[in-house]
Amino acid sequence: MAKVMVTEGLIRRCADGRSFERGRAYFAQGRVRRLAVDGTIVTATVDGPGPTGYGCA
């Protein structure tokens, strides 16, 4: 399987502008946890505004 370089540009192309900016803010606030890359799939747990986190894939 070919390796995929995960870049900001790639993420921008896969997310709408609002979602990208919200994700960027969460990352800057240290709310992104357990980030994992498996082939072409990137997953993470994000501490959102509620009492529990939520998964992103």
Summary of the structure (lengths in Angstrom):
residues: 57
radius of gyration: 11.9
end to end distance: 19.5
largest distance: 38.2
contacts: 105
relative contact order: 0.17
helix: 33%
strand: 28%
